Amino acid sequence: MTNTKPNIKSVPSKNPSQSVIQTTNNTFKKYPAYKKSGEYWMGLIPKHWVLKKLKHVFQEKKKVNNPELPCGSISYGKVVYKDDEKIPESTKASYQEVLAGEFLINPLNLNYDLVSLRIGLSQINVVVSSGYIVLKNVIELNKSYFNYLLHRYDVAYMKLLGSGVRQTISFNHIANSLLAFPPLPEQTAIAAFLDDKTSKIDRAIAQKEKMIALLKERKQIIIQNAVTKGLDPNAKMKDSGVEWIGEVPEGWEVRRLKYVSKININSLPENTPWSFTFDYVDIGSVSFENGIERTEYFEFKNAPSRARRIAKKGNTVISTVRTYLKAIDYISEDKAGFIYSTGFAVLEPIGLADEFLFHFLRSNAFTEQVTMDSKGMSYPAINSTDLSRLFLAIPPMQEQNAIIVHIETQSVKIEKAIKLQEQQIEKLKELKSTLIDSAVTGKIKVTLES
């Protein structure tokens, strides 16, 4: 069936954010009469809509092997290509075909993932894991409308189904689920309406994500300039002799880290017997963007042998693994005493302001040195000896303190701006979810121009 998109009543706008605001301010019409759907996730639906069991709309496609097609998978509600080189030929031989226009469901391990979308309308021809469910429609319908409806079904209902420890479902689990089935012209109208509105919302979100990236970049530039150039734009400069530091003010020193910091001075011996519960941070449990955030808790005899680094107040903890270079944290009083894995280094400043050391270590002037000196292929990292030889630019103490104030003042402003953008993104995502839910279940009436 050709899905002709009708003209939908909406206010055109070149600015996605403005269009989104107009959408939120719009008072949508309701249908004249409603009835109970029998499904809590749909609630009331328009009286003239019919209800159909999923098995009367879709059938499970018989598994077809087609190794000539590229590999694919479902990712957040979209069928995407997968790297064929990482899939053994024997595994790919067991994969099943899913073609453009068919629906793909990942029914595996629902209790492991309650966030990502697990149903998607494929736009590509691929082969996927034989554990997936492939659906083909058995009656005429608008596939775009059902893509939106099944996303809602997935989030609000399907994740509650399944059996076993791994909570995996089969077609039989979903076959008797009731689905709203509006008249075909209304399916087409709703799909066109949602395509229009959600694309505007997605563009507005993308703009705000770009703004967040620019703000973070600006923050990094402020840190880099402050810890290598100082705050006086008229200061006389000299060559630091270190490529990633560049020129520094004449009154500054350039010294190796081992002369201005103790490294892992509070590390514990291997096989330390544990007799207490403690806060432990593993290298694999850190946030890439926001430093070290997550903690895990271990009791006696449960601590891994790599739990060795003790951090005190005023220390800076950095990752020595190149993949996690953003994992840099200043140890405030509430984090003192945490134990870190050997994938981190704990630094205690000598004759250096605590926060200045922290800010320099998270600047590109330092992280690029770590990158260059990291060794290893699959898990590149820098050892303590090589780390100790890296360089810092050191201003007089009074200037260090002024730089700390400057960075923290500017950082507060930038973080406030980032927080505002993040809050607006969340509101836009909520609006998108509400629009989809309301439109596919008939809570709002989408009107066509005559």
C-alpha positions as CSV (number, residue, x, y, z in Angstrom):
1,M,0.0,0.0,0.0
2,T,1.2,3.5,-0.8
3,N,1.0,5.7,2.3
4,T,0.0,9.1,0.9
5,K,0.6,11.8,3.5
6,P,-2.3,14.2,3.7
7,N,-2.0,17.9,4.7
8,I,-2.1,18.2,8.4
9,K,-3.3,21.3,10.2
10,S,-0.2,22.7,11.9
11,V,1.6,26.0,12.1
12,P,4.7,26.0,9.8
13,S,8.0,27.2,11.2
14,K,11.6,27.2,10.1
15,N,12.6,27.1,13.8
16,P,12.0,23.6,15.3
17,S,12.0,25.0,18.9
18,Q,9.4,27.6,18.0
19,S,7.3,24.9,16.2
20,V,7.5,22.7,19.3
21,I,6.3,25.5,21.5
22,Q,3.4,26.1,19.2
23,T,2.6,22.4,19.4
24,T,2.5,22.5,23.2
25,N,0.2,25.6,23.1
26,N,-2.2,24.0,20.6
27,T,-5.5,22.8,22.0
28,F,-6.2,19.6,20.2
29,K,-9.7,18.5,19.4
30,K,-11.3,15.3,20.9
31,Y,-13.3,12.7,19.2
32,P,-17.1,12.9,19.8
33,A,-17.4,9.6,21.7
34,Y,-15.0,7.1,23.4
35,K,-15.1,3.5,24.6
36,K,-13.0,1.3,26.8
37,S,-10.2,-0.5,25.0
38,G,-9.8,-3.3,27.6
39,E,-6.1,-2.5,27.8
40,Y,-4.9,-0.2,30.5
41,W,-2.0,1.1,28.4
42,M,-4.4,2.4,25.7
43,G,-7.3,3.4,28.0
44,L,-10.2,4.9,26.2
45,I,-10.2,4.9,22.4
46,P,-12.5,6.6,19.9
47,K,-15.9,4.8,19.7
48,H,-15.6,4.1,15.9
49,W,-12.2,2.5,16.1
50,V,-12.0,-1.2,16.3
51,L,-9.8,-3.5,18.4
52,K,-7.9,-6.4,16.9
53,K,-5.7,-9.0,18.5
54,L,-2.1,-8.7,17.5
55,K,-2.3,-12.2,15.8
56,H,-5.1,-10.9,13.6
57,V,-2.9,-8.0,12.4
58,F,0.5,-9.7,12.3
59,Q,1.9,-13.2,11.9
60,E,5.3,-14.4,13.0
61,K,7.5,-14.8,9.9
62,K,8.9,-18.2,9.3
63,K,12.7,-18.1,9.8
64,V,14.5,-17.7,6.5
65,N,18.3,-18.0,6.3
66,N,19.9,-15.6,3.9
67,P,23.7,-15.3,4.5
68,E,24.1,-13.0,1.5
69,L,22.5,-10.2,3.4
70,P,24.5,-8.0,5.9
71,C,24.0,-8.5,9.6
72,G,21.7,-6.3,11.6
73,S,20.1,-5.8,15.0
74,I,17.6,-3.5,16.7
75,S,18.9,-0.5,18.5
76,Y,16.5,1.9,20.3
77,G,13.5,1.1,18.1
78,K,15.5,1.1,14.8
79,V,16.8,-1.8,12.7
80,V,20.5,-1.0,12.1
81,Y,23.5,-2.6,10.4
82,K,25.9,-4.6,12.5
83,D,29.6,-5.2,11.9
84,D,29.8,-8.4,9.8
85,E,33.5,-8.8,10.6
86,K,32.7,-9.4,14.3
87,I,30.2,-12.1,13.5
88,P,31.6,-15.6,12.9
89,E,30.4,-17.2,9.7
90,S,28.9,-20.2,11.7
91,T,26.9,-17.7,13.7
92,K,25.7,-15.7,10.7
93,A,24.6,-19.0,9.1
94,S,22.0,-19.3,11.8
95,Y,20.7,-15.8,11.5
96,Q,17.2,-15.1,10.0
97,E,16.1,-12.6,7.4
98,V,14.2,-9.4,8.1
99,L,13.3,-7.3,5.1
100,A,12.3,-3.6,4.7
101,G,8.7,-3.2,5.7
102,E,8.8,-6.0,8.3
103,F,8.7,-5.5,12.1
104,L,11.5,-6.7,14.3
105,I,11.2,-7.5,18.0
106,N,14.0,-8.2,20.4
107,P,12.3,-10.5,22.9
108,L,15.4,-11.5,24.9
109,N,16.3,-10.5,28.5
110,L,13.6,-8.0,29.0
111,N,14.4,-7.6,32.7
112,Y,18.0,-6.5,31.8
113,D,16.8,-3.5,29.8
114,L,13.7,-1.5,30.6
115,V,14.8,1.6,28.8
116,S,15.6,1.0,25.1
117,L,12.9,0.4,22.5
118,R,12.6,-3.3,21.4
119,I,10.3,-3.1,18.5
120,G,11.1,-1.4,15.1
121,L,9.9,-1.2,11.5
122,S,12.8,-2.2,9.4
123,Q,13.9,0.1,6.5
124,I,16.7,-2.2,5.4
125,N,17.3,-5.8,4.4
126,V,19.4,-7.7,6.9
127,V,19.8,-10.9,8.8
128,V,19.5,-10.9,12.6
129,S,19.7,-13.3,15.5
130,S,17.4,-16.3,15.4
131,G,16.2,-15.3,18.8
132,Y,14.5,-12.2,17.4
133,I,10.8,-12.2,16.4
134,V,10.0,-11.0,12.8
135,L,6.4,-9.9,12.1
136,K,4.6,-9.5,8.8
137,N,1.2,-7.8,8.6
138,V,-1.6,-10.0,7.4
139,I,-4.1,-7.2,6.7
140,E,-3.8,-3.8,5.0
141,L,-2.5,-1.1,7.4
142,N,-0.3,1.9,7.6
143,K,3.1,0.6,8.8
144,S,4.2,4.0,10.0
145,Y,1.2,4.3,12.3
146,F,1.8,0.8,13.7
147,N,5.5,1.6,14.2
148,Y,4.4,4.4,16.6
149,L,1.7,2.3,18.2
150,L,4.0,-0.7,18.8
151,H,6.6,1.6,20.3
152,R,4.0,2.6,22.8
153,Y,2.9,-1.0,23.3
154,D,6.6,-1.9,23.9
155,V,7.2,0.7,26.6
156,A,3.9,0.5,28.4
157,Y,3.1,-3.2,28.2
158,M,5.4,-5.6,26.5
159,K,8.3,-5.3,29.0
160,L,5.9,-6.7,31.6
161,L,5.5,-9.9,29.7
162,G,7.7,-12.9,29.4
163,S,8.8,-15.8,31.7
164,G,11.9,-17.3,33.2
165,V,14.8,-15.7,35.0
166,R,15.9,-13.9,31.9
167,Q,12.3,-12.8,31.1
168,T,12.2,-13.8,27.4
169,I,9.0,-13.7,25.4
170,S,7.7,-15.6,22.4
171,F,5.1,-14.7,19.8
172,N,2.5,-16.6,21.9
173,H,3.1,-14.1,24.8
174,I,2.0,-11.2,22.6
175,A,-0.4,-12.9,20.1
176,N,-3.6,-12.1,22.0
177,S,-2.7,-8.5,22.9
178,L,-5.3,-6.0,21.8
179,L,-4.3,-3.2,19.5
180,A,-6.2,-0.1,18.4
181,F,-7.1,-0.3,14.7
182,P,-8.4,3.1,13.4
183,P,-9.8,3.4,9.8
184,L,-7.0,3.4,7.3
185,P,-7.3,7.1,6.4
186,E,-7.0,8.0,10.1
187,Q,-3.9,5.7,10.5
188,T,-2.3,7.6,7.6
189,A,-3.3,11.0,9.0
190,I,-1.9,10.1,12.5
191,A,1.3,8.8,11.0
192,A,1.8,11.9,9.0
193,F,1.0,14.1,12.0
194,L,3.5,12.3,14.2
195,D,6.2,12.3,11.5
196,D,5.9,16.0,11.2
197,K,5.8,16.8,15.0
198,T,8.4,14.3,16.1
199,S,10.9,15.4,13.4
200,K,10.5,19.0,14.7
201,I,11.0,17.8,18.3
202,D,14.1,15.7,17.3
203,R,15.6,18.7,15.5
204,A,15.0,20.9,18.5
205,I,16.7,18.3,20.8
206,A,19.6,18.0,18.4
207,Q,20.1,21.8,18.5
208,K,20.2,21.7,22.3
209,E,22.6,18.7,22.4
210,K,24.8,20.7,20.0
211,M,24.6,23.6,22.4
212,I,25.6,21.4,25.3
213,A,28.6,20.1,23.4
214,L,29.7,23.7,22.6
215,L,29.3,24.6,26.3
216,K,31.4,21.7,27.3
217,E,34.0,22.6,24.7
218,R,34.0,26.2,26.0
219,K,34.6,24.9,29.6
220,Q,37.5,22.8,28.4
221,I,39.0,25.8,26.6
222,I,38.7,28.0,29.7
223,I,40.5,25.3,31.8
224,Q,43.2,24.8,29.2
225,N,43.9,28.5,28.8
226,A,43.9,29.3,32.5
227,V,46.3,26.5,33.5
228,T,48.8,27.1,30.7
229,K,48.5,30.8,29.8
230,G,47.3,32.3,33.1
231,L,44.8,35.2,33.5
232,D,46.9,38.1,32.3
233,P,46.6,38.5,28.5
234,N,49.6,40.8,28.5
235,A,52.0,38.5,30.3
236,K,55.3,37.9,28.6
237,M,55.5,34.3,27.4
238,K,58.2,31.7,27.0
239,D,58.4,28.3,25.3
240,S,57.6,25.5,27.8
241,G,59.4,22.9,25.8
242,V,56.4,20.6,25.9
243,E,54.3,20.4,22.8
244,W,50.9,20.0,24.5
245,I,51.6,22.9,27.0
246,G,53.0,25.4,24.5
247,E,54.0,28.8,25.7
248,V,53.6,29.7,29.4
249,P,54.1,33.0,31.3
250,E,57.7,33.9,32.0
251,G,57.3,33.5,35.8
252,W,56.0,29.9,35.6
253,E,58.0,26.7,36.0
254,V,57.6,23.5,34.0
255,R,58.1,20.5,36.2
256,R,57.5,16.7,36.0
257,L,54.5,15.4,38.0
258,K,56.7,13.3,40.3
259,Y,58.2,16.6,41.8
260,V,54.9,18.2,42.6
261,S,52.8,15.2,43.5
262,K,53.0,11.9,45.4
263,I,51.6,9.1,43.3
264,N,49.6,6.2,44.9
265,I,51.3,6.9,48.2
266,N,48.3,5.3,50.1
267,S,48.0,2.2,48.1
268,L,47.3,-1.1,49.9
269,P,49.4,-4.2,49.5
270,E,48.1,-7.0,47.3
271,N,45.8,-9.6,48.9
272,T,44.9,-7.3,51.8
273,P,42.4,-9.1,54.0
274,W,39.1,-7.1,54.2
275,S,37.2,-6.9,57.4
276,F,34.9,-4.0,56.7
277,T,32.4,-2.6,54.1
278,F,33.8,0.2,52.0
279,D,33.0,2.3,49.0
280,Y,34.8,1.0,46.0
281,V,35.1,2.5,42.5
282,D,36.1,0.2,39.7
283,I,37.6,1.5,36.4
284,G,34.6,0.0,34.5
285,S,32.0,1.9,36.5
286,V,32.8,5.5,35.7
287,S,31.0,8.1,33.6
288,F,32.8,9.2,30.5
289,E,31.4,12.8,30.6
290,N,31.2,13.7,34.2
291,G,34.2,12.3,35.9
292,I,33.9,9.5,38.5
293,E,30.4,9.0,39.6
294,R,29.3,5.4,40.3
295,T,30.3,3.5,43.3
296,E,30.0,-0.2,44.2
297,Y,30.0,-1.7,47.7
298,F,32.0,-4.7,48.8
299,E,32.1,-6.6,52.1
300,F,34.7,-8.9,53.7
301,K,36.2,-11.4,51.2
302,N,34.3,-9.9,48.3
303,A,36.8,-7.2,47.4
304,P,38.7,-7.8,44.1
305,S,42.5,-7.9,44.3
306,R,42.7,-4.6,42.2
307,A,41.0,-2.7,45.0
308,R,44.1,-0.9,46.2
309,R,44.1,2.9,45.9
310,I,42.9,4.9,48.9
311,A,42.0,8.5,48.3
312,K,42.2,11.2,50.9
313,K,40.6,14.7,51.0
314,G,42.4,17.0,48.6
315,N,43.7,14.2,46.4
316,T,43.0,14.0,42.7
317,V,42.1,10.6,41.2
318,I,42.7,10.0,37.5
319,S,42.3,7.1,35.2
320,T,45.5,5.6,33.8
321,V,43.5,3.8,31.1
322,R,43.3,5.8,27.9
323,T,39.7,4.8,27.2
324,Y,38.6,6.5,30.4
325,L,40.6,9.7,30.4
326,K,37.5,11.8,31.3
327,A,37.5,9.9,34.6
328,I,39.1,12.6,36.7
329,D,37.8,13.6,40.2
330,Y,38.8,15.9,43.0
331,I,38.3,14.2,46.4
332,S,36.1,16.3,48.6
333,E,35.4,15.3,52.2
334,D,32.4,13.2,51.3
335,K,34.5,11.0,49.0
336,A,37.5,10.7,51.3
337,G,38.4,7.1,52.2
338,F,36.9,5.6,49.0
339,I,39.0,2.8,47.6
340,Y,39.8,2.8,43.8
341,S,40.9,0.0,41.5
342,T,44.4,-0.1,40.1
343,G,43.0,1.4,36.9
344,F,43.3,4.7,38.7
345,A,46.2,6.8,40.1
346,V,45.7,8.8,43.3
347,L,47.8,12.0,43.4
348,E,48.6,14.1,46.4
349,P,50.0,17.5,45.6
350,I,53.4,18.7,47.0
351,G,53.7,22.5,47.3
352,L,50.9,22.9,44.9
353,A,47.3,24.0,45.5
354,D,45.0,21.0,45.5
355,E,42.4,22.3,43.1
356,F,45.1,23.6,40.7
357,L,46.5,20.1,40.3
358,F,43.0,18.8,39.7
359,H,42.3,21.4,37.0
360,F,45.6,20.9,35.2
361,L,45.2,17.1,35.2
362,R,41.9,17.4,33.4
363,S,43.2,19.9,30.8
364,N,44.1,18.8,27.3
365,A,47.7,19.9,28.2
366,F,47.9,16.8,30.4
367,T,45.5,14.3,29.0
368,E,47.2,14.5,25.6
369,Q,50.5,13.6,27.3
370,V,48.8,10.6,28.9
371,T,47.5,9.5,25.5
372,M,50.9,9.8,23.8
373,D,52.6,7.7,26.6
374,S,49.9,5.0,27.0
375,K,51.1,1.5,26.0
376,G,49.2,-1.6,25.0
377,M,46.9,-2.5,22.1
378,S,43.6,-3.7,23.3
379,Y,43.6,-1.8,26.7
380,P,46.2,1.0,26.3
381,A,47.2,2.5,29.7
382,I,50.0,4.5,31.3
383,N,52.0,3.0,34.2
384,S,53.0,5.0,37.3
385,T,56.6,5.5,36.2
386,D,55.6,7.0,32.9
387,L,52.9,9.0,34.5
388,S,55.4,10.5,37.0
389,R,57.5,11.8,34.1
390,L,54.7,13.9,32.5
391,F,54.9,17.7,32.7
392,L,52.9,20.4,34.4
393,A,53.1,24.2,34.1
394,I,53.3,25.7,37.6
395,P,52.5,29.3,38.4
396,P,53.3,31.0,41.7
397,M,50.9,30.0,44.5
398,Q,49.0,33.3,44.5
399,E,48.3,32.9,40.8
400,Q,47.3,29.3,41.3
401,N,44.6,30.4,43.7
402,A,43.4,33.1,41.3
403,I,43.2,30.5,38.5
404,I,41.2,28.2,40.7
405,V,38.6,30.9,41.5
406,H,38.4,31.9,37.8
407,I,37.8,28.3,36.6
408,E,35.3,27.6,39.3
409,T,33.4,30.8,38.7
410,Q,33.2,30.2,34.9
411,S,32.4,26.6,35.4
412,V,29.4,27.4,37.6
413,K,28.0,29.6,34.8
414,I,28.5,27.0,32.1
415,E,27.1,24.1,34.2
416,K,24.0,26.2,34.9
417,A,23.6,26.8,31.1
418,I,24.1,23.1,30.5
419,K,21.6,22.2,33.1
420,L,19.0,24.4,31.5
421,Q,19.5,22.8,28.1
422,E,19.3,19.4,29.7
423,Q,16.0,20.3,31.4
424,Q,14.6,21.6,28.1
425,I,15.6,18.4,26.4
426,E,13.8,16.3,29.0
427,K,10.7,18.4,28.5
428,L,10.9,17.9,24.7
429,K,11.3,14.2,25.2
430,E,8.2,14.1,27.5
431,L,6.3,16.1,24.9
432,K,7.2,13.7,22.1
433,S,6.2,10.7,24.2
434,T,2.9,12.4,25.2
435,L,2.1,13.3,21.5
436,I,2.8,9.8,20.3
437,D,0.7,8.2,23.1
438,S,-2.2,10.7,22.6
439,A,-2.3,10.4,18.8
440,V,-2.0,6.6,18.4
441,T,-4.7,5.9,21.1
442,G,-7.0,8.7,19.9
443,K,-6.8,11.0,22.9
444,I,-6.4,13.8,20.4
445,K,-8.1,14.1,17.0
446,V,-5.9,14.7,14.0
447,T,-7.9,16.7,11.5
448,L,-7.3,16.9,7.7
449,E,-7.7,19.9,5.6
450,S,-10.6,19.6,3.2
